[in-house]
């Protein structure tokens, strides 16, 4: 795993020293690649690379140049099928000097051009400079596991990097993009290709860019398939066996490494499936990793220990006292832009502890989005049944009663009252607009007050889920597709990449193998959500490999006691960072103060809303100071 960066200045009008600038860019990526650095330059072009050595440790130095000297490659990630691809290329007469996947990727691009992307099974972001044609080509993997940011400056300057902060010193437009700020405050993350900055974009998953003499082209090369109606007639046992073999194959490819590897193990279904597949493939002395917390209601480590004992892993468990205030500016520095998912805190600790033992870890990320694991999918099915009641009954009776019940004490309170409140809120949103399927931390009317603007400027923008592609998709399938296209890459995979790279740990996610993704997307809903049982086919596929614990356990996730924290240690941090006059105001301070006061008095649990505002202002303070 690595960090990459580069500059192209065709017209030599940017007034910056490209080699020096690229060195500074690479210095900001040292955590992504602490083992080595490399640079390449010629007039008008400079490329940089930071390396975390995983495969072919002694070779595969980057930037890598082909034997003719025409093509230069910088590459972040892994090509898991590089051995098979290498064999295919050797049959075409290509000879290799190294043993790694970097040279295979470069040869594939030279042989197939942009078509090489169809041959790759991996997680990657890479750029190739063609010296003869004076063209920069860059691409990102199908699911967006690895990031790539880019921006254009005055005078024809093009810049790219693995992380936003690497671009900080360049003459790009770093004014805040209002629509991205609204996205963040509404949902807790920013959807690519947007970033928080006007002049910087993130290359979307399964897209490539081509930059030639000042002209930029960005195009998709793949998209997840839609459900296959013909699969309705396929036997469930046949589909379960096919899924099992696909997951095993994905795990097999991701076990290729020249350094020690292990696996995250939470005790839930997804991570348990991955570890079970590792064992089934003959891996011995599997090292599994879990994080335990002193807050018992948020501690999943006992479940992980049960699965570890059943599967016979060498289990490592570290216990931590969750300290969000201490981590705040570390998180801000590595995420590079506002990011509100509070589970970034436990993931940070997990990656930190895992890196003490191994360099590579397999994870179960993506299982919820692919196989219908979230409670919101179940809620949407229940809602369809609930909405068969006459609307007056729902609105005047049930909703009125529930709204008079007391509110839970924490954002992640899973009490019946909290669930009922969220359920009624979903009913009201979907009744008004069938496509408004996600809860918002700040609703339109709240955002207008918070940002001191008109409601029209902060209205909800529907996520692009290609709804016109197939009108037969039901609301649950649309939710899942939206999660795959947006929530998964821009929240979940972003979280794992930044937390792992902060500690120079490579995390591999077998469920993100495009073959598994394509299978899951083609799968009719009834094989994923059977009644109210989530991940039905995945449970069936691995029923013989696991004990009843993970097979029967419902989704829990990395919850944190955010509401309690703002009653205690985070209150002073919030007052200093958000309410202090010394820090530039991004939102109404009066409204930010009111939310804290209501939370302190116990009128309403604003824990997660306060976290969004705290992270936003901490990020702004850090960005202004670097």
N, C-alpha and C positions, 0 to 999 in steps of 0.2 A: 504494500500500500504506500501511496506517495502523495506528494503535493506538486502540482504543475502550475506554471505561469508563463506568460509571454507577451511580447509587444510587437506590433507590425506598424511601421510608419512609412508608407509608400512615398509621400511627398517631402519627407524630412522637414516638416513644418511644425512639429509639436514642441520644439524648443526644450526637449528633455534629453538627457544622456541615457540612451536605451540600456546599455550594459549595466550602468550603475543602478538604474531604476529596477531592472530585473533582479539584480542582487538583493535589493531591499525587499522586493516582492517575495522572493524565496525565503528571506530571513523570517518573514511573518508566517511561513508555513513549516518551520523547522519541526514542530510537534508531529506533523503528518509524516515526516521522513527524517528521523534523527541520525540515520546510519551514514548517509552520504549526500553530497550535493553535486550538481553538474550544470554547466552553462554552455550555450552555443550562440554565436552571433555572426552577423555580417551586416553591411550597411542597410539600415532600415528595418532590421529584424533582430530580436533577441529572445531566447528561450531559456527557461530555468526549470530545475527539477530538484526536489528533495525526496530521498529514497528511504523507505522502510523495507529492508531486505527480507523476502519471504521465499522466493523461488530463484534458483541459480544465483546464490548469494555472491559468488566471486565474479560472475559475469553480468550481463544485462545492464551495463552502465548507461545512464541517460544524461542528456539527450542522445538518442541513438541515430546514427547516420547509415544509410544503406551503402553497399560497396561502390556504387557509382558516384556518391556524394550529392545526388539530386534531392533526396528526401531526408528530412529530419523529424524525429518523433519524440514527443514527451507524452507519458502515459501514466495514469493513476488507476490502479485496480488490478484485477486478475482476469485472465481469459482461461476459464476452467477446462475447456476442450482443446487447449493448445497442442497437446500431444497428437490428437486425432487430426487437427488442422495442419499440423506440421507434416504428418505423413502424407496428406493429400497434396500439399505444396511440393514435397520432395518428389512425388510422382510426376510433377510438372517440370522437374529439372532444377529446382531451387535447392541450393546448398546453404547450410546454416553454420555459423561460427560459434554460437552460444547454445545453452541448454534451456533457456527460459522462454516465457511467453511474449516478452517484449519484441524480440526479433521476429517471432511468428506473426505478431500483429502487424509489424511494419511490412513484412513480405506479403501478407494478405491484402493490405491496402494497395501496395504496388501492383499486385496481380489483379485484384478485383475492383479497385477504386472504391467509391461509396458502397458498392455491392458487397464489400467485405463484411458489412454490418450484419447481413443475413447469415453469415457463417459463424458469428461469434456467440458463444454461450459464456456469459460472464458479467461482472460488474466493472464498469469502466467509464472514464472520461479521458479522452486523448485528443491531441492535436498533431497534425502533420503539416510541415511547411514544404511546399514544392518549389525548389529554387528555380527550376526552369520556367515553370508557368507563373511563378510569383503568386501562388494561391495558398491560403491557409484553410485547412479543412479540420473541423473539430466535431466530435460526436459524444453522446452520452448513452449509457446502456438503456435497455428497454424499460426497466422499472424505475430508473432514477436512483439507484443505490449510491452512486458516486456523483458528486456535484460538479458543476462547471458554471462560473459566472463570467460575463463579458460586458464590455462597454465600448462605445465609440466616442472619441474626443475630437476636438477641433483639428483641422488640417489632415484628416484621414487616419488618425491614430486608432488602432484596434488593440484592446487589451483583454486578456483572459486570465483566470486564476481559479484554483480549487476553492478558495474562500474569499468572502467579500473584503475582509480586512487587508488582504494582500494588495488590493487596488487602491488603498486609502490615499497614497501620495500622488496619484496620477491626476491630470487635468480632465476629470470627468465631472458630470453634473451630479453632485451629491445632495441636492435639495430633496426634501422628503416628498414622496409620492402619496398624495392624499388618499387615493383609492386603496393603496396597500395598507396604509394606517387603519382605514376602516375595516379591511379584511381582518387584520390582526386583532382589533378590538372586538370584532364580531365573533370570530371563530378561534382565535389564539394562534394562528399561523398565517403566512402569506403564500398565496398560490403562485407557482411559477407559471409564466415567465416573469411575473412581477417580482421586484424586490422593493425594499423600503425606499430606494433611491430612484429618482427620475432617470438618471443616466446609466444605470446598470441593470442588466437583465440576467436571469438564470436560464440556461438552455433547458428546455423541457425534456423529460424522459422520452426516449425513442425518437429523438430529433438530432439532426446534424446541421452544422452551419458551414457555409463556404464564403470566404472573404477574398475578393479579387479586385485589386486596384480601386479600393474605396467602395465597392459595391458588395452589400451583404445579402446573402440568401439563407433563410432558415427553413428547413423542411422536415416533416416526419418521415420515418422509414418503417414504422410498425405501429400497430394499435391492437389492444386486446380484442379478441373476437367476441361476437355476441352469442347468446345461448343458441344451441343447436336443437331445433324441434325434433329432429330425427333421433336424438339421444333419449327421448322419452320412452322409446320402445326397447332400449338396451337393458339387459338384466342387471340388477343392482350388484350382484356378486361379481359380474364381469367388470363393471366400472370400479368396484372397490379394489380388485386385484390390479387393474391398470393403474389406479392412483398409487397403490402401494409400491409398484415397480418404478413409477416415475419419481416418487419421493426418494426411494433408495438410490436411483441413478443420480439424482441431484445431489444427494449427500456424498455419494461416491466421488463425484467430480470435485467436491469441495473439501475432500480430505487430502488433496494433493498439496504438499507443503514440505519445505526443507527445514522448517523450524517447528518447535512443539506447538500442539494445538489442543483445544478442549471444547467445551460447550457450555452455554448458559442453560440453567435448569431451574425453572420457577416452580415446578410441580403441576403446572397447567398442561393441557393437552398438547399444544404445539411444540413446546420445547421437549416434552417427553417423547413425542413421536420422533424428533430429530435424533435424540440420544438412543432411542430404541433402534433406529435404522443404522446408526453407527455401530452398535453392538452386533446387529444382524450381519453387517458387512465384514465382521471379523476383527473390528478394532478391540484391542485389549487395553487394560489400564486407562480407560477413558476418564479424563479429569473433567468433572462437572463443577459449576460455580453458581452459587446463590448468595444473595445478600439478605441478611436479617436485620430487623429494626427493633429498637427498644419499645416502640409504640405497638403493643400487642395487636390492636385491631387492624394494623396495616402490615403485619408481618406474615409473609407467605413461606418463610423458610422451613417450617415443619412439613409442609406439603412436598417441598423439594427434597427434603431428607428421606421421606417415605419412598419417593420414586427412585432416588439414588440407591437406596438399599435394595429395592426390587430389581433394578437393572445392574447392580454391582459396580457402580462407578467409584472412582477415587474422588470423594466429594469434598469440596472446599466451601466453607460457610463463614462469612465474616459478619459481625454484628456492628451496626452503626447507630448512632443517635442522629436523626435527621437534623441537619443544620442548614437551612436555606440561606440565612443571612450570611454565613461564612462563605458560601459557595457562589453567591450572587454574581460577583464581578468576574469570577472564573467562567461561569456559564456565559455571561454576556460577551466576554472576549472571544470565546470559541464559536458561539453561534453567529456572531457578526451582524445580526439584525434582530429586531424584536421576535421573540419566540415564547409562547405562553404555556406550553405543555409542562405542567409541574412534575410529570413523571421523569423529566430530564434529570431531576435530582437523584432519585435512586439509581437510574441508569448510569449516571456519572460515577457513583460509588461502586457499582458492579464492575464497570470497565476498569476502574482504578485497581480494584482488588484482583481481578482476573489477570491483568498485565503483570502482576508480580510473579506469575507462574508460567504463563504461555504467551505467545505472540499472536496466535490466531484462535478465534472462538467461533463456533457455529451457533446460530440462534434460530428461534422459531418465528421470527417476524414475518408478517404477511398472512399467516394462517387465518386470522379473524376476517380479513377483508376478502380472501379468496373463498372461504368455506362457510361464511355466514356465522361468525362467532360473536358479534356484538349484541348486547341487549337491545339496542335500538332497532335491530331487525325484528326481534321478537315483538317489541312494542308496536312496530308498524303492522304486524300481523294481527295482534290484539286489537289495534285501532280499527282495522277493517271490520272486525266482528262488532266492536263497540259502536261503530258508526251506522250499524243497521238499526240502532235505536233511533227514534225520531229526534231531530235536532233540538226541539224545545225541551225534551226530557234531559238530553245531555247538557244543554246550556243552563237551564233554569233550575234543575234539581241537582244532578250529580256534581257539576262544576261548581255551583254555588256552595254546596256543602263542603267540598274539598278545599276550596279557597279559604274557608273559615277555620280550617284545622291549623294547629301550630306548625311552624316551619322547623325543619331539622337543624341541628347545630353545626353541621359541617357540609361543605360543598359535596363531598363524596359520601354523605350519609345515605346508606342504602335502605333506610327504613321505608315501611309501606307508605307513610305520609309523603315522603320525598318522591317516591316513585309515582304516586297518584298525581301529585302536582305536575311533574314532568309530563305525565301521560295526558292530562287535560290540556296542558300547554300545546302539546303536539296536535291534539284534536283541533284546537282553535286555529293553529297555523295552517294545517293542511286543509281545513274547511274553507279558509279564506283563499289559499293558494296551494293546489295539490303538489307543487314543486318545492314548496318551502319545507324541506324535510329535516333540517338540522336546527338544534337549539342554538341560540346566540347568547353569549355572555353579556353583550350590550345590544339591546334591540334598537331599531331605527330611532325611536323617540328619545331613548337614552343617549345615543350617539350624537344626536343633534344638540342636546344640552352639553354633553361632555366636550364636544369640539366647537361649541358656540357657532353653529351653522344651521342652515335650513335642512329640513328632513329630506328634501328631494336630492340633496347632494350626498346623502349617506344611505340611500335606499339599498335594499338587498339586491345583489346581482347574482342571478342563478349561476351555479357552477356548470361549466360545459360538460355534460355527460352524454353528448351525442344522442339526445332523446329522440331526435327526428330520424335516427338511423333505423330504429325498430320500435314502432308504436305499440308492439305487443308486450314489451317489457313492462312488468308491473312495478309498483313503487319500491318494493324491497330490492328488486334487481337494479333499479335506477340508483338507489342508495348505495348498493355495493359497487356499481360501476363508478359512481362519483368518488367513493372511497379509494378505489384502485387508481383512478386518474389523478386525484388531488390529495386526499388525506394521507394515503400511504406514502407517496414520495415526499410530500412537502411538510408532513408532521412526523410520522413514525420513522421513516428511513433517514430523514434529516437528523432526528434526535440520536439515532444509533451511530450515524457517521460522525457527528461532531463529538459525542461523548467518547467514542472509541478512539478517534484520531487524536483527541486531546491527550490520550495516554499511550499513543503509538501502538494501539491494539487493532488488529484487523478482524472485523466481524463479517462472517459469511452467512447468508440466509438462504438455505436450500429452497424454501417456498418461493423465492424470487427467481428461480430457474424458469425461463420463459416457457418451457414445455409444461411445467406444472401450472403456470398461469393460464396458458391457452386451454389446457384441460379443464381447469376450474371455471373459466369463463364460458366454455361451451356447455357445462353441466347444467341441466335444468334445476330450477330452484328446489323442487321437491326432494332432490338428493342431498341438498345442503341443510335445509330447514324442514324437518319432519315434525309436523305439529308445532310444538314449541321447543323441540330439541335442536340445538344448533350443531353444526359440523357433523351431521349425521353420517355422511359417507366416509369422512376422515376417521371417525370413531370406529366405524365398521372395518375399514381397511387395516387398522392396527389393533383390533380387538384382541388378537392372540399374542401380541407383543407386550401389552401393558396390563397392569393390575386394574382393578375397578376404580381406583382413586382418580387418576387423571381422566379416565374415560367418562366418569360421571360428574366430575367437577365442572361447575359453570364458570364462565369468564369472570375474572376478578381484576387483574391488571395492577399496575404499580400506583396505588392510590396514596396520597399524602394528606396529612391533617392540616390543610391550608387554613381552614377557618380558625382552628385553635392557635396557629402560629400568629395570626394577626390580632389575636387577643393577648399575645405575649411578646416573644422576641422580635417579631417583624414589625411591630407597631413603631418602634423608635427608628428603625431603618426606613420605613415608609415616610415618616415625618421628615427625616433628613434628606432623602433622595427625591421624593415626589413633591412635598409641600414646601421645601426650602426655597427661598427666593434666589439663592445663589445658582440654582440649576434652572436652565431654560424651561419654560412651561410649554408642554406639547398639548395639554388638555386644560380645561377649566380647573383652577386650583380650588375654587369654591365647591365644585362638584366632587372633586377628589377628596376634599376634606369632609364633605357630607357623607360620602360612602364609608369612610373610616369611622366616623362618629356613629352612624347607624349600626355598623358592625360591632363596635365596642360596647354599645348599649344593648346588644343582643336583639335589636328589632328585626334585622334581616341578616342572613349570612352572605356577605359580599366577599368571602375569602378569595375565590378565584379571580373575581374582578379586580380586587386589590393587587393580586399577584401580577396580572396583566399590566396594570399601571406602574407597578414597581419595576418590573423588568424593562418596560418601555423607557422609563426615565433613567434607569441605571445604564441601559444601553446608550442613550443619548449623551449622558455625562461621559461615559467611556469614549465614545466615538469622537466627541469634541476634544478630548484630551490626548488622543494618540497621534 
